[in-house]
């Protein structure tokens, strides 16, 4: 149980190793203690779950622990995306929500996210309080109290969720454009949702990988390359105008153009900001995490919007969205939120808005990216995840931080930033960044430059340096 540790968004562990029923009950007890001490207990807690192995059973175990306190507990009727839990917490005025999910992690993993009463990721201050309660539970154990089944009720989360997000976009424009879409929920909790919304609104939309598969078809349920190859094949073989995908718990978006070009989360974030701040002239500033594209800064400057940069983790974006007028907040992983909806990331909502941008401008996704590049310059991004030996990622961070490294290939290191990990700016061509994962035993290496080949060279050289340490 001592292995329980909260990362950037909750706790995750390997199923049957550290993600066990005993540990789920321990974390649920810590959350229950927090709710009793800091929230309105009679407002209750909503419990949702994704399509991973035994998620519904883990959710039931968590609900039973919560019910010991006497508080009302609502458990989802069926698997649902994380933002559906967030939305229902907010709509019902609940004290919080628990989501059983490991998001984009490989199939061996599962986890718990805690959604706070405002309907989004728990702020760092709330996480600290839950962790304090966790320490007490780890020391004393879960109290041997009986669960109270009468306090647990089943709840339809999907109907009110779909009814809410259906109102966020201009369906008349989307229908008129006559674009054809294919959706890839990657066997996860967003399955059937986007296709159902579009089909009911008269927009042609098909779906792949929409069955429940706890193995996720042998790939990680993360909507980035190389895990989206099935979507690429579907787009090309079906002649669709775009492919739209979501991660395992439906809060991160990915996209594919009609010609099979993968549209990165950075490009999606940039397209949406350019449209909402520029075309639609909606007020508000921008929040982005440390590893996100610098194109956001240029677009924001064009439209007179301030940019706030945060550490990695949507909880930091959420904190800004609660404190300030933030039009759009996003992270490198494809988690994007807007003030038009919730201070929460949501793949289905962002997919709908992306379809609206295409319809509004009558352009494909690649054409929209090309327009951004013509206006703001080329921005080519890449990321490599390195699984390293114990101690190696710490040595790598120290090596790139200490100032002794003055060049990467032919480019001088002109500046360093250490908001989260370490970022090195390389002359005028771009930057490279290293950060240890908060949930997995790996080091992430990121780079963005003015050219695809340059980005790849810098990533390869950086990885080679790390592997020698």
ZAMARGU-4260 file (C-alpha; in steps of 0.2 Angstrom, whole numbers, plus 5000, padded with zeros to 4 digits):
<rodrens>
0) 5000/5000/5000 | 5015/5012/5002 | 5016/5012/4983 | 5001/5023/4982 | 5006/5040/4975
5) 4996/5054/4967 | 5003/5060/4950 | 4998/5074/4938 | 4979/5068/4939 | 4976/5055/4952
10) 4983/5038/4957 | 4987/5024/4944 | 4994/5007/4947 | 4997/4990/4938 | 4981/4979/4940
15) 4984/4965/4953 | 5001/4972/4957 | 4997/4989/4966 | 4980/4993/4959 | 4970/4980/4970
20) 4953/4981/4978 | 4962/4984/4995 | 4971/4999/4988 | 4956/5006/4979 | 4947/5005/4996
25) 4961/5014/5004 | 4961/5028/4992 | 4942/5029/4992 | 4943/5030/5011 | 4955/5045/5010
30) 4944/5054/4998 | 4929/5050/5009 | 4939/5058/5024 | 4943/5073/5014 | 4924/5075/5008
35) 4918/5074/5026 | 4931/5087/5032 | 4931/5099/5018 | 4914/5098/5008 | 4896/5096/5010
40) 4894/5078/5015 | 4875/5077/5011 | 4879/5083/4993 | 4886/5066/4990 | 4899/5059/4978
45) 4897/5052/4960 | 4907/5037/4954 | 4910/5033/4936 | 4921/5021/4927 | 4929/5017/4910
50) 4930/5001/4900 | 4946/4994/4908 | 4947/4977/4916 | 4935/4976/4931 | 4933/4995/4931
55) 4915/4993/4936 | 4919/4981/4951 | 4933/4993/4957 | 4920/5007/4956 | 4908/4997/4966
60) 4921/4994/4979 | 4925/5013/4980 | 4906/5017/4981 | 4904/5005/4996 | 4918/5013/5006
65) 4910/5030/5003 | 4893/5024/5008 | 4901/5019/5025 | 4900/5038/5030 | 4882/5039/5027
70) 4884/5051/5012 | 4874/5048/4996 | 4883/5039/4982 | 4878/5038/4964 | 4887/5026/4953
75) 4886/5026/4934 | 4874/5014/4925 | 4887/5010/4912 | 4905/5015/4907 | 4907/5034/4904
80) 4920/5047/4900 | 4928/5056/4914 | 4921/5073/4909 | 4903/5066/4911 | 4907/5063/4929
85) 4914/5081/4930 | 4899/5088/4922 | 4886/5079/4933 | 4896/5083/4949 | 4894/5102/4944
90) 4876/5100/4938 | 4870/5091/4953 | 4880/5101/4966 | 4889/5085/4972 | 4904/5086/4984
95) 4915/5077/4971 | 4917/5063/4959 | 4928/5047/4958 | 4932/5041/4941 | 4940/5023/4939
100) 4952/5025/4925 | 4970/5025/4920 | 4966/5037/4905 | 4979/5033/4891 | 4990/5021/4901
105) 4993/5003/4894 | 4980/4990/4897 | 4989/4983/4912 | 4985/4999/4922 | 4970/5006/4931
110) 4968/5021/4942 | 4957/5034/4951 | 4954/5052/4947 | 4946/5063/4959 | 4935/5077/4952
115) 4931/5092/4964 | 4914/5100/4967 | 4917/5113/4953 | 4918/5099/4940 | 4936/5096/4935
120) 4953/5090/4941 | 4956/5092/4959 | 4967/5107/4962 | 4985/5104/4970 | 4979/5111/4986
125) 4964/5098/4986 | 4976/5084/4981 | 4988/5089/4996 | 4973/5087/5008 | 4968/5070/5000
130) 4986/5064/5002 | 4986/5069/5020 | 4971/5059/5023 | 4979/5045/5013 | 4994/5045/5025
135) 4982/5042/5040 | 4972/5028/5031 | 4988/5019/5027 | 4994/5020/5045 | 4977/5015/5053
140) 4969/5005/5039 | 4951/5007/5032 | 4939/5006/5047 | 4929/4990/5048 | 4913/4998/5045
145) 4899/4990/5035 | 4894/4997/5018 | 4877/5005/5017 | 4869/4999/5001 | 4854/5010/5004
150) 4865/5025/5001 | 4871/5019/4984 | 4860/5023/4969 | 4863/5020/4950 | 4863/5035/4939
155) 4862/5039/4921 | 4877/5050/4917 | 4877/5049/4899 | 4860/5056/4894 | 4862/5073/4903
160) 4880/5074/4897 | 4875/5072/4879 | 4861/5084/4881 | 4873/5097/4887 | 4887/5096/4874
165) 4874/5094/4860 | 4871/5113/4862 | 4889/5119/4861 | 4891/5120/4842 | 4883/5127/4827
170) 4874/5111/4819 | 4867/5121/4805 | 4885/5125/4798 | 4891/5107/4801 | 4876/5100/4792
175) 4878/5112/4778 | 4896/5108/4775 | 4892/5090/4771 | 4908/5083/4779 | 4910/5065/4782
180) 4918/5059/4799 | 4924/5043/4806 | 4927/5042/4825 | 4939/5031/4834 | 4936/5030/4853
185) 4950/5017/4854 | 4939/5004/4863 | 4937/5017/4877 | 4923/5026/4887 | 4919/5038/4873
190) 4913/5024/4862 | 4896/5028/4853 | 4895/5046/4859 | 4901/5057/4845 | 4894/5045/4832
195) 4877/5046/4841 | 4877/5065/4842 | 4882/5068/4824 | 4870/5055/4817 | 4855/5062/4826
200) 4860/5079/4819 | 4860/5073/4801 | 4879/5072/4800 | 4887/5057/4792 | 4898/5049/4805
205) 4905/5031/4807 | 4915/5023/4821 | 4929/5011/4822 | 4936/5002/4838 | 4919/5005/4847
210) 4918/4989/4856 | 4923/4986/4874 | 4941/4978/4874 | 4951/4979/4890 | 4966/4976/4880
215) 4963/4991/4868 | 4967/4981/4853 | 4985/4979/4858 | 4989/4997/4858 | 4989/5011/4871
220) 4973/5020/4871 | 4982/5037/4868 | 4976/5047/4853 | 4994/5050/4846 | 5005/5041/4834
225) 5008/5026/4833 | 4992/5021/4841 | 4981/5029/4828 | 4986/5019/4813 | 4969/5010/4813
230) 4961/5028/4811 | 4972/5032/4797 | 4968/5016/4788 | 4949/5020/4791 | 4950/5038/4785
235) 4959/5033/4769 | 4949/5018/4764 | 4932/5026/4768 | 4936/5043/4760 | 4931/5052/4775
240) 4935/5071/4777 | 4942/5069/4795 | 4945/5056/4808 | 4942/5061/4827 | 4948/5050/4841
245) 4948/5050/4860 | 4959/5042/4874 | 4953/5028/4885 | 4943/5039/4897 | 4937/5052/4883
250) 4946/5068/4889 | 4960/5069/4877 | 4958/5072/4858 | 4967/5067/4842 | 4963/5069/4824
255) 4967/5063/4807 | 4966/5073/4790 | 4957/5066/4775 | 4974/5062/4767 | 4980/5052/4782
260) 4991/5066/4790 | 4990/5065/4809 | 4985/5082/4816 | 4994/5084/4833 | 4986/5090/4849
265) 4996/5106/4847 | 4989/5109/4830 | 4971/5106/4837 | 4974/5118/4851 | 4981/5131/4839
270) 4966/5129/4827 | 4953/5130/4841 | 4962/5146/4848 | 4963/5154/4831 | 4945/5151/4828
275) 4937/5155/4845 | 4948/5171/4848 | 4950/5176/4830 | 4935/5171/4819 | 4922/5171/4833
280) 4931/5185/4844 | 4926/5177/4860 | 4934/5186/4875 | 4947/5177/4887 | 4965/5173/4889
285) 4975/5157/4886 | 4982/5144/4898 | 4994/5131/4892 | 5006/5118/4900 | 5025/5120/4899
290) 5027/5107/4885 | 5014/5115/4873 | 5018/5123/4856 | 5025/5141/4855 | 5012/5144/4841
295) 4999/5147/4855 | 5010/5162/4860 | 5010/5169/4843 | 4991/5167/4840 | 4987/5174/4857
300) 4998/5189/4853 | 4989/5192/4837 | 4972/5193/4845 | 4978/5203/4861 | 4977/5188/4873
305) 4988/5185/4888 | 4996/5168/4889 | 4998/5159/4906 | 5010/5144/4906 | 5009/5131/4919
310) 5017/5115/4925 | 5011/5098/4917 | 4994/5093/4922 | 4977/5099/4918 | 4974/5103/4937
315) 4985/5118/4934 | 4975/5124/4919 | 4959/5121/4929 | 4966/5132/4943 | 4968/5147/4931
320) 4951/5144/4923 | 4943/5145/4940 | 4953/5161/4944 | 4953/5170/4928 | 4944/5173/4911
325) 4952/5159/4901 | 4945/5156/4884 | 4955/5140/4881 | 4967/5130/4891 | 4976/5115/4884
330) 4991/5103/4886 | 5003/5094/4875 | 4993/5077/4878 | 4977/5083/4869 | 4968/5088/4885
335) 4959/5105/4880 | 4945/5114/4890 | 4935/5130/4886 | 4925/5142/4896 | 4911/5139/4884
340) 4908/5122/4894 | 4918/5117/4909 | 4935/5120/4917 | 4938/5103/4911 | 4946/5094/4896
345) 4934/5084/4885 | 4938/5075/4869 | 4920/5074/4862 | 4917/5093/4865 | 4934/5097/4856
350) 4930/5086/4842 | 4913/5094/4840 | 4922/5111/4840 | 4934/5105/4827 | 4921/5099/4816
355) 4913/5117/4818 | 4929/5125/4813 | 4931/5114/4797 | 4913/5118/4793 | 4914/5137/4796
360) 4929/5139/4785 | 4925/5125/4773 | 4943/5118/4775 | 4951/5102/4779 | 4961/5100/4794
365) 4978/5100/4784 | 4972/5116/4775 | 4969/5124/4792 | 4986/5119/4798 | 4994/5126/4782
370) 4985/5142/4785 | 4992/5143/4803 | 5009/5140/4796 | 5008/5153/4783 | 5002/5166/4796
375) 5013/5161/4811 | 5028/5151/4804 | 5032/5133/4804 | 5031/5124/4821 | 5035/5105/4820
380) 5034/5095/4836 | 5040/5078/4842 | 5040/5068/4858 | 5050/5052/4863 | 5046/5042/4879
385) 5061/5033/4886 | 5060/5019/4898 | 5076/5020/4908 | 5085/5011/4922 | 5082/5017/4940
390) 5091/5033/4943 | 5094/5037/4925 | 5080/5049/4922 | 5086/5059/4938 | 5104/5060/4931
395) 5097/5065/4914 | 5087/5080/4921 | 5103/5085/4932 | 5114/5084/4916 | 5103/5095/4906
400) 5100/5107/4920 | 5117/5111/4927 | 5123/5122/4913 | 5138/5112/4907 | 5129/5107/4891
405) 5131/5122/4880 | 5126/5115/4863 | 5114/5102/4855 | 5122/5097/4838 | 5126/5113/4830
410) 5113/5124/4840 | 5119/5134/4855 | 5109/5133/4872 | 5104/5151/4874 | 5092/5149/4888
415) 5085/5137/4901 | 5068/5136/4910 | 5063/5124/4924 | 5045/5126/4927 | 5042/5107/4926
420) 5057/5097/4920 | 5070/5107/4910 | 5068/5116/4893 | 5083/5121/4883 | 5081/5135/4870
425) 5092/5132/4855 | 5096/5147/4845 | 5082/5153/4835 | 5076/5137/4829 | 5066/5130/4844
430) 5068/5121/4860 | 5070/5103/4868 | 5063/5098/4885 | 5065/5084/4897 | 5053/5079/4910
435) 5051/5063/4921 | 5033/5056/4920 | 5022/5058/4935 | 5013/5041/4933 | 5025/5030/4923
440) 5044/5025/4925 | 5049/5035/4910 | 5057/5051/4904 | 5048/5061/4891 | 5059/5071/4878
445) 5050/5084/4868 | 5056/5096/4855 | 5048/5109/4843 | 5058/5118/4829 | 5055/5126/4812
450) 5057/5109/4803 | 5052/5091/4804 | 5070/5085/4800 | 5077/5097/4813 | 5065/5091/4827
455) 5069/5073/4823 | 5088/5076/4824 | 5087/5085/4840 | 5076/5072/4848 | 5088/5058/4842
460) 5103/5067/4849 | 5095/5071/4865 | 5090/5053/4868 | 5107/5047/4863 | 5115/5059/4877
465) 5102/5052/4890 | 5106/5034/4885 | 5124/5037/4889 | 5121/5043/4906
</rodrens>
